[in-house]
């Protein structure tokens, strides 16, 4: 009987942990004070890494600062 209770408790704890972990992954990931906001991540697009302007997935360069994405950093 003790083995059954122990097994049920472990399974319940793992299920609760899994649900909490999945819920935290579905919420928008936002840094505090970094300039990112929820609307960037709700659409699945990320801001420009240099000027933080909104960009689209199809953009080859930032529409705001014109820096090309994927280019090497110049000194």
Secondary structure, 3 states (H helix, E strand, C coil): CHHHHHHHHHHHHHHHHHHHHHHHHHCCCCCCCCCCCHHHHHCCCCECCCCCCECCCCCCECCCCCCECCCCCCC
